[in-house]
Amino acid sequence: MKTVALIDYGMGNLRSVARALEKIGAQVRIVSQPDEVADAKALIFPGQGAIGDAKDALAKTGFDNFIKNWVDKDRPFMGICLGLQILFEHSEEGDVRGLGIFKGNVLRFPSGTQDKIPHMGWNTVEIVPGNEGNLSSGISSNGESFYFVHSYYVSTTQEEIVWSKTHYAGIDFVSAIRRGNLFAVQFHPEKSQKKGLQIYKNFLNSF
C-alpha cells in the first residue's frame, strides 16, 4: 500500500479526495506542515478556493518552497483544480503570482458567451495525441467526461506538458498537464465517478 501525503492548507476538498484515494488502495496522510510528509511516496495538492489565499497559506507553512523542491526532484506530485493553476506564473484572479514552476498564466473565462461562468458540471477531456502515457490507461482517446468547477483556466506556451484540453466558452483550454512524475488536472477526479477513480489509480500506478 502506497502512502500519499494530502496537503491541508485550510481550503482544500480534503475528505472526498481522501476517500477516493483510499477506495483505490492508497494510504492517505493529511499533512499541514512539510515535516509531516516524511516518507510519503507522493504529494497531492487538492486546491480549492481563491488562489491568493492558497498562496498565502502555503507561504506561511513553507509548503510553497517545499512543493517547488519536491517537483524539482521529480518526485510524484498531483495537483487538482487550483493545484494545477498555482503551478504557473501568474493568475488574473487577484493579480497573484503563482509558484512559477511552469510558464503561463491563469486567465478568467471571457464574458459574453452563451456558456455560464463559472464552468460547472461535466465536460469532455481530450488527451493530446502522443502524450497519452500510462496515465491514460482506461481513458478513451476519443474523450471522457469529467466534472469541473472553475472560473479561470490555464494558458501556457509549454505545449510539451499539456496532457489534455477541453472546450468551453469558445476556448480550448488546458485541462491537465504532465511532466515526468508530475500530473495536474483542472477537473475534479473525486467528483467524476468511475473515470475519476481511474485517474487516481493511474497516478498511483505510475510510481
SULNOR-V541965 format. One record per pair of residues at least 6 apart in sequence whose C-alpha atoms are under 8 Angstrom apart, sorted by the first residue. I is the first residue (numbers start at 0). J is the second residue. D is the distance in Angstrom with one decimal. If there is no record, write none. Layout:
i=I j=J d=D
i=I j=J d=D
//
This chain:
i=0 j=24 d=6.5
i=0 j=25 d=5.8
i=0 j=26 d=6.3
i=1 j=24 d=7.8
i=1 j=25 d=5.4
i=1 j=26 d=5.8
i=1 j=39 d=7.8
i=1 j=40 d=6.7
i=1 j=203 d=7.8
i=2 j=25 d=6.1
i=2 j=26 d=4.6
i=2 j=27 d=5.8
i=2 j=28 d=7.0
i=2 j=38 d=7.9
i=2 j=39 d=5.0
i=2 j=40 d=5.8
i=2 j=41 d=7.1
i=3 j=25 d=6.9
i=3 j=26 d=6.2
i=3 j=27 d=5.2
i=3 j=28 d=6.1
i=3 j=39 d=5.2
i=3 j=40 d=5.7
i=3 j=41 d=4.8
i=3 j=42 d=5.9
i=3 j=43 d=7.1
i=4 j=27 d=6.1
i=4 j=28 d=4.8
i=4 j=29 d=5.8
i=4 j=30 d=6.3
i=4 j=36 d=5.8
i=4 j=39 d=5.8
i=4 j=40 d=7.7
i=4 j=41 d=6.1
i=4 j=42 d=4.9
i=4 j=43 d=6.1
i=5 j=13 d=7.5
i=5 j=17 d=7.6
i=5 j=27 d=6.8
i=5 j=28 d=6.0
i=5 j=29 d=4.7
i=5 j=30 d=5.9
i=5 j=42 d=6.2
i=5 j=43 d=4.9
i=5 j=44 d=6.2
i=5 j=45 d=7.4
i=6 j=29 d=6.1
i=6 j=30 d=5.1
i=6 j=31 d=6.0
i=6 j=42 d=7.4
i=6 j=43 d=6.3
i=6 j=44 d=5.4
i=6 j=45 d=7.1
i=7 j=13 d=7.1
i=7 j=29 d=6.3
i=7 j=30 d=5.6
i=7 j=31 d=4.9
i=8 j=31 d=6.2
i=8 j=53 d=7.0
i=8 j=56 d=5.9
i=8 j=57 d=6.7
i=9 j=56 d=7.7
i=10 j=46 d=7.3
i=10 j=47 d=5.9
i=10 j=48 d=6.2
i=10 j=53 d=7.5
i=11 j=44 d=8.0
i=11 j=45 d=5.4
i=11 j=46 d=5.1
i=11 j=47 d=4.8
i=11 j=48 d=7.3
i=12 j=45 d=6.3
i=12 j=46 d=7.2
i=12 j=47 d=6.5
i=13 j=45 d=6.8
i=15 j=189 d=6.3
i=16 j=45 d=7.4
i=16 j=189 d=5.5
i=17 j=27 d=6.3
i=19 j=189 d=5.8
i=19 j=196 d=6.6
i=19 j=199 d=7.9
i=20 j=26 d=7.7
i=20 j=27 d=7.2
i=20 j=196 d=7.7
i=20 j=199 d=6.7
i=20 j=200 d=7.9
i=21 j=27 d=6.7
i=23 j=196 d=7.2
i=23 j=199 d=7.7
i=23 j=200 d=6.3
i=25 j=203 d=7.7
i=28 j=36 d=7.8
i=28 j=39 d=8.0
i=30 j=36 d=6.4
i=31 j=60 d=7.6
i=32 j=60 d=6.0
i=32 j=61 d=7.6
i=32 j=62 d=7.2
i=33 j=60 d=7.4
i=33 j=61 d=7.0
i=33 j=62 d=6.0
i=33 j=65 d=6.7
i=36 j=42 d=7.9
i=40 j=74 d=7.8
i=40 j=75 d=6.9
i=41 j=74 d=6.9
i=41 j=75 d=4.7
i=41 j=76 d=5.6
i=41 j=77 d=7.8
i=42 j=75 d=6.4
i=42 j=76 d=4.8
i=42 j=77 d=6.4
i=43 j=76 d=5.7
i=43 j=77 d=4.7
i=43 j=78 d=5.9
i=43 j=79 d=7.8
i=44 j=76 d=7.9
i=44 j=77 d=6.3
i=44 j=78 d=4.8
i=44 j=79 d=6.2
i=44 j=82 d=5.3
i=45 j=78 d=6.0
i=45 j=79 d=4.8
i=45 j=80 d=6.9
i=45 j=81 d=7.2
i=45 j=82 d=5.7
i=46 j=53 d=7.8
i=46 j=78 d=7.1
i=46 j=79 d=5.7
i=46 j=80 d=5.6
i=46 j=81 d=4.2
i=46 j=82 d=4.5
i=46 j=83 d=7.8
i=47 j=80 d=6.7
i=47 j=81 d=5.5
i=47 j=82 d=7.7
i=48 j=81 d=7.5
i=49 j=92 d=7.6
i=50 j=81 d=6.9
i=50 j=85 d=7.0
i=50 j=90 d=7.8
i=50 j=92 d=7.0
i=50 j=93 d=7.7
i=50 j=95 d=7.3
i=51 j=92 d=7.7
i=51 j=93 d=6.5
i=51 j=95 d=6.0
i=54 j=63 d=7.4
i=54 j=85 d=7.7
i=54 j=97 d=7.3
i=57 j=63 d=5.0
i=58 j=64 d=7.8
i=63 j=98 d=7.0
i=67 j=98 d=7.4
i=67 j=100 d=6.9
i=69 j=76 d=7.8
i=70 j=76 d=6.9
i=70 j=181 d=7.0
i=73 j=179 d=6.4
i=73 j=180 d=5.7
i=73 j=181 d=7.0
i=74 j=180 d=6.0
i=74 j=181 d=7.4
i=75 j=180 d=4.7
i=75 j=181 d=5.7
i=75 j=206 d=6.9
i=76 j=180 d=6.4
i=76 j=181 d=4.8
i=76 j=182 d=6.3
i=76 j=183 d=7.9
i=77 j=181 d=6.0
i=77 j=182 d=4.9
i=77 j=183 d=5.2
i=77 j=184 d=7.9
i=77 j=202 d=7.9
i=78 j=182 d=6.6
i=78 j=183 d=4.2
i=78 j=184 d=6.2
i=79 j=183 d=5.8
i=79 j=184 d=5.2
i=79 j=185 d=6.0
i=79 j=186 d=6.9
i=79 j=187 d=6.5
i=80 j=149 d=7.7
i=80 j=183 d=7.8
i=80 j=184 d=5.9
i=80 j=185 d=4.1
i=80 j=186 d=5.8
i=80 j=187 d=6.6
i=81 j=185 d=7.2
i=82 j=183 d=6.9
i=82 j=184 d=7.8
i=83 j=175 d=7.7
i=83 j=183 d=5.1
i=83 j=184 d=5.8
i=83 j=185 d=6.1
i=84 j=90 d=7.8
i=84 j=97 d=7.7
i=84 j=105 d=6.3
i=84 j=152 d=7.4
i=84 j=153 d=6.3
i=84 j=185 d=7.7
i=85 j=97 d=4.8
i=85 j=98 d=5.9
i=85 j=99 d=7.9
i=86 j=97 d=6.0
i=86 j=98 d=5.1
i=86 j=99 d=5.8
i=86 j=100 d=5.3
i=86 j=101 d=6.1
i=87 j=97 d=5.4
i=87 j=98 d=6.0
i=87 j=99 d=4.7
i=87 j=100 d=5.8
i=87 j=101 d=4.9
i=87 j=102 d=5.8
i=87 j=103 d=5.5
i=87 j=104 d=6.1
i=87 j=105 d=7.4
i=87 j=153 d=8.0
i=88 j=96 d=5.7
i=88 j=97 d=4.8
i=88 j=98 d=6.2
i=88 j=99 d=4.1
i=88 j=100 d=7.2
i=88 j=101 d=6.7
i=88 j=102 d=5.9
i=88 j=103 d=5.7
i=88 j=104 d=5.8
i=89 j=95 d=5.8
i=89 j=96 d=4.3
i=89 j=97 d=5.1
i=89 j=99 d=7.6
i=89 j=103 d=7.1
i=89 j=104 d=4.9
i=89 j=105 d=6.2
i=90 j=96 d=6.2
i=90 j=97 d=6.8
i=90 j=104 d=5.7
i=90 j=105 d=4.4
i=90 j=106 d=6.3
i=91 j=104 d=7.7
i=91 j=105 d=6.0
i=91 j=106 d=5.5
i=91 j=107 d=6.7
i=92 j=105 d=7.7
i=92 j=106 d=7.6
i=92 j=107 d=7.4
i=92 j=151 d=7.6
i=101 j=157 d=7.7
i=102 j=155 d=6.0
i=102 j=156 d=6.8
i=102 j=157 d=6.6
i=103 j=153 d=7.1
i=103 j=154 d=5.6
i=103 j=155 d=4.1
i=103 j=156 d=6.4
i=103 j=157 d=7.7
i=104 j=153 d=5.9
i=104 j=154 d=5.4
i=104 j=155 d=6.5
i=105 j=151 d=6.2
i=105 j=152 d=5.3
i=105 j=153 d=4.5
i=105 j=154 d=6.1
i=106 j=151 d=5.2
i=106 j=152 d=5.4
i=106 j=153 d=6.4
i=106 j=154 d=7.1
i=107 j=150 d=5.9
i=107 j=151 d=4.2
i=107 j=152 d=6.4
i=108 j=116 d=7.1
i=108 j=150 d=6.1
i=108 j=151 d=5.7
i=108 j=152 d=6.9
i=108 j=168 d=6.8
i=109 j=168 d=7.0
i=110 j=116 d=7.6
i=112 j=168 d=6.0
i=112 j=169 d=7.6
i=113 j=168 d=7.3
i=114 j=167 d=7.2
i=114 j=168 d=5.4
i=115 j=168 d=7.9
i=116 j=149 d=7.9
i=116 j=150 d=5.9
i=117 j=148 d=6.7
i=117 j=149 d=5.3
i=117 j=150 d=4.3
i=118 j=147 d=6.5
i=118 j=148 d=5.6
i=118 j=149 d=5.4
i=118 j=150 d=5.9
i=118 j=167 d=7.6
i=119 j=146 d=7.4
i=119 j=147 d=5.3
i=119 j=148 d=4.4
i=119 j=149 d=6.6
i=120 j=146 d=5.2
i=120 j=147 d=5.3
i=120 j=148 d=6.6
i=121 j=144 d=5.9
i=121 j=145 d=5.3
i=121 j=146 d=4.4
i=121 j=147 d=6.2
i=122 j=143 d=8.0
i=122 j=144 d=5.1
i=122 j=145 d=5.7
i=122 j=146 d=6.5
i=122 j=147 d=7.2
i=122 j=165 d=7.3
i=122 j=166 d=8.0
i=123 j=142 d=5.8
i=123 j=143 d=5.3
i=123 j=144 d=4.3
i=123 j=145 d=6.4
i=123 j=165 d=6.0
i=123 j=166 d=7.6
i=124 j=142 d=5.3
i=124 j=143 d=5.4
i=124 j=144 d=6.0
i=124 j=145 d=6.8
i=124 j=163 d=6.2
i=124 j=164 d=5.9
i=124 j=165 d=5.1
i=124 j=174 d=6.9
i=125 j=140 d=6.8
i=125 j=141 d=6.6
i=125 j=142 d=4.4
i=125 j=143 d=6.8
i=125 j=163 d=5.3
i=125 j=164 d=5.5
i=125 j=165 d=6.3
i=126 j=135 d=8.0
i=126 j=140 d=6.2
i=126 j=141 d=8.0
i=126 j=142 d=6.9
i=126 j=162 d=5.7
i=126 j=163 d=4.1
i=126 j=164 d=6.6
i=127 j=161 d=7.1
i=127 j=162 d=5.6
i=127 j=163 d=5.2
i=127 j=164 d=7.1
i=130 j=161 d=7.8
i=130 j=162 d=5.9
i=131 j=162 d=7.1
i=133 j=201 d=6.7
i=133 j=205 d=6.8
i=134 j=198 d=6.9
i=134 j=201 d=5.0
i=134 j=202 d=6.1
i=134 j=205 d=7.1
i=135 j=198 d=7.6
i=135 j=201 d=7.1
i=136 j=197 d=7.9
i=136 j=201 d=6.5
i=137 j=194 d=8.0
i=137 j=197 d=6.9
i=138 j=194 d=7.2
i=138 j=197 d=7.8
i=143 j=194 d=7.8
i=144 j=191 d=7.8
i=145 j=186 d=6.3
i=145 j=187 d=7.1
i=145 j=188 d=7.0
i=145 j=190 d=7.9
i=145 j=191 d=5.2
i=145 j=194 d=7.5
i=145 j=195 d=7.0
i=146 j=186 d=5.6
i=146 j=187 d=5.6
i=146 j=188 d=7.2
i=146 j=190 d=6.0
i=146 j=191 d=5.3
i=147 j=185 d=7.1
i=147 j=186 d=4.6
i=147 j=187 d=6.0
i=148 j=186 d=7.1
i=148 j=187 d=7.8
i=152 j=172 d=6.5
i=152 j=173 d=7.1
i=152 j=185 d=7.9
i=153 j=172 d=6.6
i=153 j=173 d=5.7
i=153 j=174 d=7.8
i=154 j=172 d=6.8
i=154 j=173 d=6.7
i=160 j=176 d=5.3
i=160 j=177 d=5.3
i=160 j=178 d=5.7
i=161 j=173 d=6.6
i=161 j=175 d=6.3
i=161 j=176 d=4.5
i=161 j=177 d=6.4
i=162 j=173 d=7.9
i=162 j=174 d=7.7
i=162 j=175 d=5.2
i=162 j=176 d=4.6
i=162 j=177 d=5.8
i=163 j=173 d=6.2
i=163 j=174 d=5.5
i=163 j=175 d=5.1
i=163 j=176 d=6.8
i=164 j=171 d=6.0
i=164 j=172 d=5.4
i=164 j=173 d=4.6
i=164 j=174 d=4.9
i=164 j=175 d=6.9
i=165 j=171 d=5.4
i=165 j=172 d=5.5
i=165 j=173 d=6.5
i=165 j=174 d=5.8
i=166 j=172 d=6.2
i=173 j=185 d=7.7
i=174 j=184 d=5.7
i=174 j=185 d=4.9
i=174 j=186 d=6.8
i=175 j=182 d=7.3
i=175 j=183 d=5.5
i=175 j=184 d=4.1
i=175 j=185 d=6.0
i=176 j=182 d=5.8
i=176 j=183 d=5.4
i=176 j=184 d=6.5
i=177 j=183 d=6.5
i=180 j=205 d=7.6
i=180 j=206 d=7.5
i=182 j=202 d=7.6
i=187 j=195 d=7.4
i=188 j=194 d=7.4
i=188 j=195 d=3.8
i=188 j=196 d=6.4
i=188 j=198 d=6.7
i=188 j=199 d=7.1
i=189 j=195 d=5.8
i=189 j=196 d=6.8
//
